[in-house]
């Protein structure tokens, strides 16, 4: 779903994972998808869901949903607990935008 707007930008959240910005100043359209990098972090740290659950206090289900991008809303506390457990200082190591221009 796209919104055409002449002087302002409107954000449309779709399933809390993808939003589309359409700026009607030329033919410019950009789609941002949120990427949760937890699967790669677990592999890099040779850690299982259970081990991360034990370190963070998060449920295995929550960790699984984050790894598989099945979670509708990403709790800030979960990101902070994961960052602490994996000694991460930059949130972009856990979550970031995938940017694709059309």
GROMACS elastic network, one bead per residue, 0.5 to 0.9 nm:
[ bonds ]
;  ai    aj funct       b0    kb
    1    12     6  0.75270   500
    1    14     6  0.82405   500
    1    19     6  0.89431   500
    1    20     6  0.76942   500
    2    11     6  0.88796   500
    2    12     6  0.73844   500
    2    20     6  0.65504   500
    2    21     6  0.73850   500
    2    22     6  0.65713   500
    3     9     6  0.86288   500
    3    10     6  0.69220   500
    3    11     6  0.81379   500
    3    12     6  0.77453   500
    3    20     6  0.84033   500
    3    21     6  0.76803   500
    3    22     6  0.62758   500
    3    23     6  0.85107   500
    4     9     6  0.85675   500
    4    10     6  0.84383   500
    4    21     6  0.89234   500
    4    22     6  0.60705   500
    4    23     6  0.67431   500
    4    24     6  0.60873   500
    5     8     6  0.59691   500
    5     9     6  0.64187   500
    5    10     6  0.73427   500
    5    22     6  0.72633   500
    5    23     6  0.62123   500
    5    24     6  0.57025   500
    5    25     6  0.88666   500
    6     9     6  0.80434   500
    6    23     6  0.69047   500
    6    24     6  0.51831   500
    6    25     6  0.69604   500
    7    23     6  0.80511   500
    7    24     6  0.77652   500
    7    25     6  0.83979   500
    8    23     6  0.76650   500
    8    24     6  0.89404   500
    9    21     6  0.68478   500
    9    22     6  0.71159   500
    9    23     6  0.62871   500
    9    24     6  0.89041   500
   10    20     6  0.86939   500
   10    21     6  0.67116   500
   10    22     6  0.77480   500
   10    23     6  0.85950   500
   11    19     6  0.65014   500
   11    20     6  0.63887   500
   11    21     6  0.58628   500
   11    22     6  0.84452   500
   12    18     6  0.84319   500
   12    19     6  0.53848   500
   12    20     6  0.60337   500
   12    21     6  0.74429   500
   13    16     6  0.56626   500
   13    17     6  0.72997   500
   13    18     6  0.62225   500
   13    20     6  0.74428   500
   14    17     6  0.63271   500
   14    18     6  0.53821   500
   14    19     6  0.57546   500
   14    20     6  0.83832   500
   15    18     6  0.67009   500
   15    19     6  0.85847   500
   15    72     6  0.65464   500
   15    73     6  0.89924   500
   16    19     6  0.77407   500
   16    34     6  0.86890   500
   16    71     6  0.84829   500
   16    72     6  0.55762   500
   16    73     6  0.64062   500
   16    74     6  0.88155   500
   17    32     6  0.85948   500
   17    33     6  0.59984   500
   17    34     6  0.55659   500
   17    35     6  0.82692   500
   17    69     6  0.81448   500
   17    71     6  0.88256   500
   17    72     6  0.74075   500
   17    73     6  0.85128   500
   18    31     6  0.74214   500
   18    32     6  0.59811   500
   18    34     6  0.64824   500
   19    31     6  0.63714   500
   19    32     6  0.58148   500
   19    33     6  0.67505   500
   19    34     6  0.87965   500
   20    29     6  0.78393   500
   20    30     6  0.63891   500
   20    32     6  0.63651   500
   20    33     6  0.86832   500
   21    29     6  0.63445   500
   21    30     6  0.57067   500
   21    31     6  0.63800   500
   21    32     6  0.80779   500
   22    25     6  0.89947   500
   22    27     6  0.88099   500
   22    28     6  0.68537   500
   22    30     6  0.66543   500
   22    31     6  0.84984   500
   23    26     6  0.77219   500
   23    27     6  0.79221   500
   23    28     6  0.62500   500
   23    29     6  0.64806   500
   23    30     6  0.86182   500
   24    27     6  0.68585   500
   24    28     6  0.71791   500
   24    29     6  0.84656   500
   25    28     6  0.70260   500
   28   101     6  0.80880   500
   28   102     6  0.73893   500
   29   101     6  0.64858   500
   29   102     6  0.59008   500
   30    99     6  0.73486   500
   30   100     6  0.63027   500
   30   102     6  0.62507   500
   31    98     6  0.84267   500
   31    99     6  0.62201   500
   31   100     6  0.56564   500
   31   101     6  0.64360   500
   31   102     6  0.78276   500
   32    97     6  0.60199   500
   32    98     6  0.58131   500
   32   100     6  0.66161   500
   32   101     6  0.87197   500
   33    96     6  0.84280   500
   33    97     6  0.55412   500
   33    98     6  0.50858   500
   33    99     6  0.65445   500
   33   100     6  0.82871   500
   34    69     6  0.89877   500
   34    95     6  0.70060   500
   34    96     6  0.58128   500
   34    98     6  0.60467   500
   34    99     6  0.87090   500
   35    69     6  0.79130   500
   35    94     6  0.83221   500
   35    95     6  0.56432   500
   35    96     6  0.53697   500
   35    97     6  0.57231   500
   35    98     6  0.61495   500
   36    39     6  0.79246   500
   36    66     6  0.67510   500
   36    67     6  0.68195   500
   36    68     6  0.83670   500
   36    69     6  0.67756   500
   36    93     6  0.88170   500
   36    94     6  0.59407   500
   36    96     6  0.67782   500
   36    97     6  0.87431   500
   37    40     6  0.56952   500
   37    41     6  0.64003   500
   37    42     6  0.89051   500
   37    66     6  0.86629   500
   37    67     6  0.72522   500
   37    92     6  0.87508   500
   37    93     6  0.69683   500
   37    94     6  0.50586   500
   37    95     6  0.58799   500
   37    96     6  0.79931   500
   38    42     6  0.61159   500
   38    43     6  0.86065   500
   38    63     6  0.83265   500
   38    66     6  0.69491   500
   38    67     6  0.53132   500
   38    68     6  0.87628   500
   38    82     6  0.88186   500
   38    93     6  0.86651   500
   38    94     6  0.60266   500
   38    95     6  0.80215   500
   39    42     6  0.52480   500
   39    43     6  0.63617   500
   39    44     6  0.86950   500
   39    66     6  0.84453   500
   39    67     6  0.51510   500
   39    68     6  0.78930   500
   40    43     6  0.50293   500
   40    44     6  0.60259   500
   40    45     6  0.85173   500
   40    67     6  0.87526   500
   41    44     6  0.50470   500
   41    45     6  0.60949   500
   41    46     6  0.83750   500
   41    47     6  0.83750   500
   41    86     6  0.82027   500
   41    93     6  0.82604   500
   41    94     6  0.76617   500
   42    45     6  0.51643   500
   42    46     6  0.58391   500
   42    48     6  0.66021   500
   42    49     6  0.78044   500
   42    52     6  0.81596   500
   42    86     6  0.89330   500
   43    47     6  0.64015   500
   43    48     6  0.81936   500
   44    47     6  0.78287   500
   45    48     6  0.88985   500
   45    86     6  0.79006   500
   47    50     6  0.81149   500
   47    51     6  0.60591   500
   47    52     6  0.67235   500
   48    51     6  0.51591   500
   48    52     6  0.63425   500
   48    53     6  0.85069   500
   49    52     6  0.52134   500
   49    53     6  0.60216   500
   49    54     6  0.86237   500
   49    59     6  0.88614   500
   49    60     6  0.59628   500
   49    61     6  0.88780   500
   49    63     6  0.64676   500
   49    64     6  0.71904   500
   50    54     6  0.61424   500
   50    55     6  0.86809   500
   50    59     6  0.84213   500
   50    60     6  0.62293   500
   50    63     6  0.88811   500
   51    54     6  0.50950   500
   51    55     6  0.63124   500
   51    56     6  0.86742   500
   52    55     6  0.50738   500
   52    56     6  0.60121   500
   52    57     6  0.80752   500
   52    58     6  0.78384   500
   52    60     6  0.82139   500
   52    63     6  0.79326   500
   52    82     6  0.76979   500
   52    85     6  0.74030   500
   52    86     6  0.86415   500
   53    56     6  0.52499   500
   53    57     6  0.53493   500
   53    59     6  0.57082   500
   53    60     6  0.57979   500
   53    62     6  0.88351   500
   53    63     6  0.72549   500
   54    57     6  0.55889   500
   54    58     6  0.74712   500
   54    59     6  0.85250   500
   55    58     6  0.81746   500
   55    81     6  0.82844   500
   55    82     6  0.82956   500
   55    84     6  0.89818   500
   55    85     6  0.59338   500
   55    86     6  0.89927   500
   56    59     6  0.85670   500
   56    78     6  0.79165   500
   56    81     6  0.53509   500
   56    82     6  0.62705   500
   56    84     6  0.81068   500
   56    85     6  0.62704   500
   57    81     6  0.80494   500
   58    61     6  0.82295   500
   58    62     6  0.64687   500
   58    63     6  0.69469   500
   58    78     6  0.71037   500
   58    81     6  0.82109   500
   58    82     6  0.88629   500
   59    62     6  0.52161   500
   59    63     6  0.64418   500
   59    64     6  0.86131   500
   60    63     6  0.50814   500
   60    64     6  0.60213   500
   60    65     6  0.85394   500
   61    64     6  0.50303   500
   61    65     6  0.61090   500
   61    66     6  0.86114   500
   62    65     6  0.50801   500
   62    66     6  0.62031   500
   62    67     6  0.86130   500
   62    71     6  0.76689   500
   62    78     6  0.87228   500
   63    66     6  0.51017   500
   63    67     6  0.61007   500
   63    68     6  0.85569   500
   63    78     6  0.89332   500
   64    67     6  0.50741   500
   64    68     6  0.60646   500
   64    69     6  0.83363   500
   64    70     6  0.80996   500
   64    71     6  0.88745   500
   65    68     6  0.51982   500
   65    69     6  0.57530   500
   65    71     6  0.51160   500
   65    72     6  0.89043   500
   66    69     6  0.50599   500
   66    70     6  0.63288   500
   66    71     6  0.58571   500
   66    74     6  0.78149   500
   67    70     6  0.78424   500
   67    71     6  0.89456   500
   68    71     6  0.80185   500
   69    72     6  0.82089   500
   71    74     6  0.66363   500
   74    77     6  0.87342   500
   74    78     6  0.74089   500
   74    79     6  0.76521   500
   75    78     6  0.52648   500
   75    79     6  0.66423   500
   75    80     6  0.88573   500
   76    79     6  0.51916   500
   76    80     6  0.62393   500
   76    81     6  0.86488   500
   77    80     6  0.50345   500
   77    81     6  0.60734   500
   77    82     6  0.85550   500
   78    81     6  0.51223   500
   78    82     6  0.61320   500
   78    83     6  0.85185   500
   79    82     6  0.51543   500
   79    83     6  0.60671   500
   79    84     6  0.85944   500
   79    91     6  0.78465   500
   79    94     6  0.75327   500
   79    95     6  0.85139   500
   80    83     6  0.50527   500
   80    84     6  0.61405   500
   80    85     6  0.85731   500
   80    91     6  0.84952   500
   81    84     6  0.51318   500
   81    85     6  0.60890   500
   81    86     6  0.85948   500
   82    85     6  0.50603   500
   82    86     6  0.60681   500
   82    87     6  0.82741   500
   82    88     6  0.80454   500
   82    94     6  0.82873   500
   83    86     6  0.52984   500
   83    87     6  0.57211   500
   83    89     6  0.68433   500
   83    90     6  0.81548   500
   83    91     6  0.73392   500
   83    93     6  0.87328   500
   83    94     6  0.75578   500
   84    87     6  0.50588   500
   84    88     6  0.63008   500
   84    89     6  0.81627   500
   85    88     6  0.78595   500
   88    91     6  0.72290   500
   88    93     6  0.71878   500
   88    94     6  0.82130   500
   89    92     6  0.88993   500
   89    93     6  0.82238   500
   90    93     6  0.57949   500
   90    94     6  0.78385   500
   91    94     6  0.54174   500
   91    95     6  0.61803   500
   91    96     6  0.78606   500
   92    96     6  0.51221   500
   92    97     6  0.86238   500
   93    96     6  0.74568   500
